[in-house]
């Protein structure tokens, strides 16, 4: 192990002492576990963020108009045909 020196504010130091006492573990152990737990959550959404994003997805997906596959395929064919003919026939004003 590598020895490090940290500076904590008084409230954090009090929480560290209390956590060590409650778990009957050393303060070093509590700090190591806290860092492992924190590192495991990096890059992951919190439950609050996850629910917010799911809500946004639900609202936006409800706004997507439903069209049959046949209608979508027809629109794609139309767009591709227009592209093959060179686009606009008249300049845009």
Order of alpha helices (4+ residues) and beta strands (2+ residues): alpha-alpha-alpha-alpha
